[in-house]
Amino acid sequence: MAVRALDTSITDATARRFLSGARERETLFCERITGFYLMKTKAGGSWRYRYQDASGKRRTATIGRYPTKKPQEAAGMALKWRNNDVDVLGDKERTRQAADLEAIQAKHRTVTKYLEGIYQKHQDRKKSGTETIGMIRHNFADWLDRDMATLSRSDVLEWQECREAEGRAHSTLQRAYGALKTMLRHATRQDPPILDVNPLEQVNLERPVDDERTEKLSASLAATRRLLTNDEIQSLHAGLDSFAEEIRAGRRNSRAHGKPQLPDLDAVAYPHWAIPFTYCALYTGLRPGDLYSLTWAELNITFGRVVKIPEKTRHHPAPAKIVMDLPSDLLDIMRGWWGQKGKPQAGLVFPSPVNQRRMDKKAHIKMWTHIKRLGGLPPALAFYSLRHHFISALVAAGVPLLTVARLVGHKSASMIEQHYGHLCPTAARDAMALLSQSVARKTEQAPEQEAGQ
């Protein structure tokens, strides 16, 4: 709204003269706009508007500072409020209260809040309810703290792209996404509704990638499911040794230059958790998520054995269980780490050095990248390749596929056979040879041979 010069008696020159001689909190009222005035402050001047609200209470709203807001602009706001009978502070208070209420409601609309509350009780009535809850929690772990109302199509497409890059089948993604949409739909049917509308109701997954892209993706994934070469294994050991020495050297430098109170890392076997963490992955094939959640109760140092339910299948009604005797080399490493941690009987094997809680699932990535560089390993080599190597080595050694499957947390050998079966192409022939030996006719030795023995 344009304000004519005559709308306010306070001009720029008048304001400057007033503020130069006024005492703090002294006021200069406009002679043309009732309630509009300039008040002297420590920092200069402040435009104010005084009015009565609907209850008859006198209230004062701040318009802005002078000279940031010039007289005509400030007067324009005051005149607009007055002409429209606006309760400035009342509107602000209602807006603030609405924002506070929305923030409270948003906290109760998070995926994890609804999943573990109302929806958990709903699913408890079903035979497959536990599996459904676990499937949503596992597949949408990055969304657990999200307000359900803020989920969008871009979130879904990004999730689908990441899952497809991990090699997940489209049918698997459809099942998980369908479970999530069913939960959101359930939230709209509460009384009162937790969600006014399902934000993903009209959002569908992209169609499966075409055959050519599927073949390329399969080929790319197959290339990662292999044995590490001997040179790569030796480079890994060299990278871990160099990483350990680099950490120790940095600590020696810190202790020598003003921080003598820091622990002496030359006195411990493993100056960084990433070292035993990596060795544990190499020798056991455990997924990173299972290593982060691994406890000393699950890794029994006394018996040298790991007994663990994988995080990926923990939500299943009858989850798989990994039972594995630790190789002697790894047992020595883990005993050293256990002693270094004070020989705990419980708690996480690899807790956060900061707060002793479980670390983020990507906490190892930065160290792994550095270890690869120090050892001269290919930059594209993923940490998950250690699991692939573990499986590949067992398959190539002729270990029964079902045994391999159980060692890595699968109930059946189908996945191992599908993705690693190429490593044992002579398995059937070797099996038939063993069968022939077991059923072959046994010939009697000649008497003269027996006599000569």
C-alpha distance (Angstrom), angle and dihedral (degrees) to the residues before:
residue distance angle dihedral
M1 . . .
A2 3.80 . .
V3 3.80 113.3 .
R4 3.79 119.8 -150.5
A5 3.78 119.5 -138.1
L6 3.80 91.4 -111.5
D7 3.86 92.3 57.3
T8 3.83 90.4 83.8
S9 3.74 132.6 32.3
I10 3.82 91.2 -152.1
T11 3.77 110.3 90.6
D12 3.78 127.4 -179.7
A13 3.82 90.4 -100.9
T14 3.81 91.8 47.5
A15 3.81 91.0 50.8
R16 3.81 93.0 50.6
R17 3.80 92.9 49.0
F18 3.79 92.1 47.8
L19 3.80 95.2 49.3
S20 3.79 93.7 46.2
G21 3.82 93.1 61.9
A22 3.83 104.2 22.8
R23 3.78 126.9 106.6
E24 3.79 120.7 -122.9
R25 3.84 112.2 -74.2
E26 3.82 92.0 11.8
T27 3.82 111.4 140.6
L28 3.79 138.4 -140.8
F29 3.81 112.3 -160.2
C30 3.80 124.2 -154.3
E31 3.82 112.1 -116.3
R32 3.81 93.8 -148.5
I33 3.84 106.0 39.4
T34 3.78 112.1 55.2
G35 3.81 112.4 -131.7
F36 3.81 96.0 12.2
Y37 3.83 115.4 120.5
L38 3.79 147.4 146.6
M39 3.81 119.3 -121.3
K40 3.81 126.5 -160.0
T41 3.84 112.8 -122.1
K42 3.80 135.1 176.5
A43 3.79 90.8 -100.0
G44 3.79 95.9 44.0
G45 3.78 124.7 -83.2
S46 3.80 138.1 -17.0
W47 3.82 127.4 -156.2
R48 3.81 112.4 -135.6
Y49 3.81 137.4 -176.8
R50 3.83 121.1 -153.8
Y51 3.80 120.0 -162.1
Q52 3.82 143.9 147.1
D53 3.81 119.9 -106.7
A54 3.83 124.5 -141.9
S55 3.81 91.5 -82.7
G56 3.81 92.1 54.2
K57 3.79 94.0 -107.5
R58 3.80 115.6 144.5
R59 3.82 112.0 -123.4
T60 3.80 134.3 178.5
A61 3.81 124.5 -148.8
T62 3.79 125.5 -165.6
I63 3.82 113.8 -127.5
G64 3.81 99.6 -175.9
R65 3.79 146.2 -72.9
Y66 3.76 128.4 -64.4
P67 3.02 128.4 -99.8
T68 3.85 89.9 17.8
K69 3.79 87.2 65.9
K70 3.76 113.3 40.9
P71 3.85 120.7 -139.6
Q72 3.83 95.3 -102.9
E73 3.84 93.5 50.7
A74 3.82 93.8 46.4
A75 3.80 91.8 45.2
G76 3.80 90.1 50.6
M77 3.81 91.3 57.1
A78 3.81 92.8 46.8
L79 3.82 92.2 48.5
K80 3.80 91.8 48.7
W81 3.80 91.7 51.2
R82 3.80 91.3 47.5
N83 3.80 96.2 46.8
N84 3.83 91.1 48.9
D85 3.81 94.2 41.9
V86 3.81 90.7 -125.9
D87 3.80 119.6 -176.1
V88 3.82 92.9 -144.4
L89 3.80 99.1 -177.3
G90 3.80 92.3 38.3
D91 3.81 90.7 54.9
K92 3.79 91.1 47.5
E93 3.79 91.2 49.5
R94 3.80 92.1 48.8
T95 3.79 90.4 48.2
R96 3.79 91.0 49.8
Q97 3.81 92.0 47.6
A98 3.79 90.5 49.0
A99 3.81 90.0 50.4
D100 3.82 91.1 48.6
L101 3.80 90.8 49.1
E102 3.80 91.1 48.5
A103 3.83 90.5 50.7
I104 3.82 90.8 51.6
Q105 3.79 91.6 47.6
A106 3.80 91.0 47.3
K107 3.82 90.0 56.8
H108 3.79 88.9 55.4
R109 3.80 91.4 46.3
T110 3.80 96.7 61.1
V111 3.79 116.5 124.1
T112 3.80 93.3 -118.8
K113 3.84 93.7 46.7
Y114 3.79 92.8 54.3
L115 3.80 94.7 35.8
E116 3.80 93.8 53.8
G117 3.80 95.1 37.1
I118 3.79 126.1 37.0
Y119 3.79 95.5 4.6
Q120 3.80 93.3 47.9
K121 3.82 89.6 57.0
H122 3.79 90.2 47.4
Q123 3.81 92.9 50.8
D124 3.82 93.1 45.1
R125 3.79 86.6 73.9
K126 3.80 91.0 61.8
K127 3.78 130.0 76.6
S128 3.82 92.2 -131.8
G129 3.80 94.8 36.8
T130 3.80 96.4 109.5
E131 3.78 90.7 51.0
T132 3.82 91.4 49.8
I133 3.82 92.8 50.8
G134 3.80 91.2 47.4
M135 3.80 92.6 47.2
I136 3.81 92.2 54.5
R137 3.80 92.8 44.6
H138 3.81 92.9 49.0
N139 3.80 98.8 42.8
F140 3.80 96.6 42.9
A141 3.81 100.4 35.4
D142 3.82 91.1 134.5
W143 3.82 90.5 57.0
L144 3.80 99.3 50.0
D145 3.81 93.6 102.8
R146 3.81 93.9 42.4
D147 3.79 123.2 111.1
M148 3.82 102.8 -113.6
A149 3.80 90.3 -137.5
T150 3.83 91.0 62.1
L151 3.82 97.0 56.2
S152 3.79 111.5 117.6
R153 3.78 144.5 -179.4
S154 3.80 91.5 -96.4
D155 3.82 89.5 56.6
V156 3.80 90.3 52.8
L157 3.79 95.4 47.4
E158 3.81 91.8 47.6
W159 3.81 89.6 50.0
Q160 3.80 91.5 49.3
E161 3.80 92.4 48.9
C162 3.81 92.5 51.0
R163 3.81 92.7 47.1
E164 3.79 92.8 48.2
A165 3.81 89.6 50.6
E166 3.81 87.3 56.3
G167 3.81 88.9 55.9
R168 3.81 98.4 -105.5
A169 3.81 114.6 161.5
H170 3.80 116.4 -115.9
S171 3.80 90.4 -122.1
T172 3.81 89.8 56.0
L173 3.81 90.9 51.6
Q174 3.79 91.7 47.9
R175 3.79 91.3 53.0
A176 3.81 94.1 50.0
Y177 3.81 94.1 43.5
G178 3.79 91.1 47.3
A179 3.81 89.7 54.5
L180 3.81 90.4 52.3
K181 3.81 93.6 48.7
T182 3.80 90.3 49.4
M183 3.81 89.2 54.2
L184 3.82 91.9 49.8
R185 3.80 90.2 48.9
H186 3.80 88.8 51.2
A187 3.83 89.4 54.1
T188 3.83 90.6 57.4
R189 3.81 91.1 55.0
Q190 3.78 98.0 57.9
D191 3.80 121.1 109.8
P192 2.94 103.4 -97.9
P193 3.82 93.9 19.3
I194 3.80 117.5 -116.4
L195 3.80 88.1 -152.5
D196 3.80 123.0 32.5
V197 3.80 89.5 -152.2
N198 3.79 136.0 3.2
P199 3.84 102.7 -105.6
L200 3.82 91.3 -154.8
E201 3.81 98.7 42.5
Q202 3.81 93.0 111.3
V203 3.80 95.5 33.3
N204 3.80 117.5 102.6
L205 3.77 131.9 179.3
E206 3.78 118.1 -98.8
R207 3.78 114.5 -98.3
P208 3.81 116.5 -91.4
V209 3.79 115.2 -81.5
D210 3.80 113.8 -93.6
D211 3.80 121.9 -97.5
E212 3.80 94.5 -97.1
R213 3.79 92.9 52.5
T214 3.81 90.3 43.4
E215 3.80 90.9 54.1
K216 3.79 91.7 48.4
L217 3.81 91.3 48.4
S218 3.80 91.7 48.0
A219 3.79 91.1 48.6
S220 3.80 90.8 49.0
L221 3.80 92.1 50.3
A222 3.80 92.4 44.3
A223 3.80 89.4 55.6
T224 3.80 89.6 60.6
R225 3.80 94.3 49.3
R226 3.76 97.0 79.9
L227 3.75 145.8 102.6
L228 3.76 115.5 -82.6
T229 3.78 111.0 -118.7
N230 3.79 120.0 -110.8
D231 3.82 88.8 -110.2
E232 3.82 90.1 53.7
I233 3.80 91.7 49.7
Q234 3.79 91.5 50.6
S235 3.81 90.3 46.0
L236 3.79 88.9 52.6
H237 3.80 91.9 53.8
A238 3.81 90.0 46.6
G239 3.81 91.3 49.3
L240 3.80 92.2 51.3
D241 3.81 91.2 48.3
S242 3.81 91.6 49.2
F243 3.79 91.2 46.5
A244 3.81 90.9 52.2
E245 3.80 92.2 49.1
E246 3.81 91.7 47.1
I247 3.81 90.8 53.3
R248 3.80 91.5 47.6
A249 3.80 92.5 47.8
G250 3.79 90.6 51.5
R251 3.79 91.0 51.2
R252 3.82 92.3 48.1
N253 3.79 88.8 53.0
S254 3.82 92.2 49.3
R255 3.81 92.7 48.7
A256 3.80 90.7 49.3
H257 3.80 93.9 49.8
G258 3.78 108.1 52.9
K259 3.80 105.2 -54.2
P260 3.82 106.0 84.5
Q261 3.82 90.1 146.1
L262 3.81 91.9 72.4
P263 3.84 115.1 103.5
D264 3.80 116.3 -94.2
L265 3.81 105.4 -112.3
D266 3.81 92.2 -168.1
A267 3.80 86.0 71.3
V268 3.82 95.2 60.6
A269 3.78 132.3 68.8
Y270 3.79 96.5 -132.3
P271 3.81 118.5 32.3
H272 3.82 92.5 -172.7
W273 3.81 133.8 34.7
A274 3.82 91.5 -131.5
I275 3.81 90.4 72.8
P276 3.84 99.9 62.0
F277 3.82 87.4 33.3
T278 3.82 90.6 59.8
Y279 3.80 93.7 43.5
C280 3.80 89.7 50.3
A281 3.81 89.9 53.8
L282 3.81 91.7 47.4
Y283 3.82 95.9 49.8
T284 3.83 99.5 37.9
G285 3.81 106.4 28.1
L286 3.82 90.1 -132.9
R287 3.79 115.5 161.8
P288 3.83 116.8 -112.1
G289 3.82 90.2 -110.9
D290 3.80 91.0 54.8
L291 3.80 91.0 49.2
Y292 3.81 91.7 51.9
S293 3.81 90.6 51.7
L294 3.82 95.4 39.8
T295 3.81 112.9 123.9
W296 3.79 132.5 -163.1
A297 3.78 88.0 -114.5
E298 3.81 88.1 60.5
L299 3.80 94.1 42.3
N300 3.78 101.8 53.9
I301 3.79 108.0 -162.1
T302 3.81 93.0 -172.5
F303 3.79 94.0 57.8
G304 3.81 95.9 28.0
R305 3.78 92.5 -128.1
V306 3.80 139.3 126.8
V307 3.79 118.8 -146.0
K308 3.79 110.6 177.7
I309 3.78 141.2 152.9
P310 3.84 106.1 -139.5
E311 3.79 115.7 -117.1
K312 3.79 89.1 -128.7
T313 3.81 93.5 63.1
R314 3.79 100.7 28.0
H315 3.81 90.6 105.1
H316 3.82 93.6 55.6
P317 3.81 118.1 106.6
A318 3.83 90.0 -120.7
P319 3.82 104.4 20.0
A320 3.78 123.5 -162.5
K321 3.77 118.0 -105.1
I322 3.79 128.5 -146.7
V323 3.79 114.0 -142.5
M324 3.78 112.8 178.2
D325 3.80 136.4 160.4
L326 3.79 108.7 -137.1
P327 3.82 117.2 -116.4
S328 3.81 110.3 -112.3
D329 3.83 93.6 -111.3
L330 3.79 92.5 53.0
L331 3.80 91.7 43.5
D332 3.82 89.0 57.0
I333 3.82 89.9 49.6
M334 3.78 94.0 48.5
R335 3.80 92.9 45.4
G336 3.78 87.8 54.5
W337 3.81 91.2 49.7
W338 3.81 91.2 45.5
G339 3.80 91.5 52.1
Q340 3.78 90.7 45.9
K341 3.83 89.5 54.4
G342 3.81 91.6 52.1
K343 3.83 98.1 -95.1
P344 3.83 96.1 -80.1
Q345 3.79 119.7 -164.0
A346 3.79 94.7 -154.9
G347 3.77 141.6 16.0
L348 3.79 133.4 65.6
V349 3.80 120.2 -33.2
F350 3.82 90.4 -144.6
P351 3.83 107.3 28.8
S352 3.78 124.5 168.9
P353 3.83 110.3 -83.4
V354 3.82 87.0 -139.5
N355 3.80 105.0 51.8
Q356 3.84 104.6 -1.1
R357 3.78 90.5 -119.7
R358 3.77 129.0 121.6
M359 3.78 112.5 -66.4
D360 3.79 127.8 -128.9
K361 3.80 114.2 -84.2
K362 3.80 90.5 -114.4
A363 3.81 98.0 46.4
H364 3.81 92.1 110.7
I365 3.81 96.8 53.1
K366 3.81 97.3 85.6
M367 3.82 92.7 48.5
W368 3.81 92.2 44.0
T369 3.82 90.7 53.6
H370 3.80 90.3 51.1
I371 3.82 93.6 46.1
K372 3.81 90.1 52.3
R373 3.79 91.2 51.4
L374 3.81 92.8 48.5
G375 3.80 92.0 48.7
G376 3.79 96.4 42.2
L377 3.81 94.0 -117.3
P378 3.83 120.7 157.1
P379 3.83 109.3 -82.8
A380 3.82 90.6 -132.9
L381 3.82 93.4 56.9
A382 3.80 105.8 117.5
F383 3.80 124.0 -144.5
Y384 3.81 86.3 -123.0
S385 3.82 86.9 66.3
L386 3.81 87.1 80.1
R387 3.81 88.7 65.0
H388 3.79 90.8 46.3
H389 3.81 89.2 51.6
F390 3.79 92.0 50.2
I391 3.80 92.4 52.3
S392 3.80 93.9 40.9
A393 3.81 92.8 50.5
L394 3.80 92.3 52.5
V395 3.81 93.4 45.9
A396 3.81 92.6 46.9
A397 3.82 89.3 49.7
G398 3.79 90.1 58.5
V399 3.81 98.0 -108.7
P400 3.83 108.4 159.9
L401 3.80 110.0 -94.3
L402 3.80 93.4 -127.0
T403 3.81 89.6 54.7
V404 3.80 90.0 50.1
A405 3.80 90.0 48.5
R406 3.79 92.8 53.2
L407 3.80 92.5 46.8
V408 3.80 90.3 57.0
G409 3.80 97.4 41.2
H410 3.81 105.1 -94.9
K411 3.79 123.9 129.1
S412 3.79 95.0 -149.0
A413 3.79 136.1 31.3
S414 3.81 95.0 -126.3
M415 3.80 96.2 100.4
I416 3.82 92.4 44.5
E417 3.79 91.1 49.0
Q418 3.80 92.8 46.7
H419 3.80 97.0 49.6
Y420 3.80 104.7 25.5
G421 3.80 103.7 25.6
H422 3.81 91.1 101.7
L423 3.81 87.9 70.9
C424 3.80 91.7 68.5
P425 3.85 104.3 41.5
T426 3.82 92.9 151.7
A427 3.81 94.9 50.8
A428 3.79 94.3 107.3
R429 3.82 93.0 46.5
D430 3.80 92.0 47.6
A431 3.79 90.5 48.4
M432 3.81 91.5 52.8
A433 3.79 90.5 48.9
L434 3.80 90.1 53.9
L435 3.80 90.1 47.7
S436 3.81 90.9 51.6
Q437 3.79 90.7 51.7
S438 3.80 91.8 49.6
V439 3.79 95.3 52.9
A440 3.83 100.5 33.3
R441 3.82 118.3 125.6
K442 3.79 110.6 -99.5
T443 3.84 111.5 -132.0
E444 3.82 121.7 -146.0
Q445 3.76 117.8 -116.6
A446 3.84 117.8 -111.8
P447 3.85 114.6 -101.8
E448 3.79 93.5 -121.3
Q449 3.83 89.4 52.8
E450 3.77 91.2 51.0
A451 3.81 90.3 47.7
G452 3.76 91.1 51.6
Q453 3.78 92.1 53.9
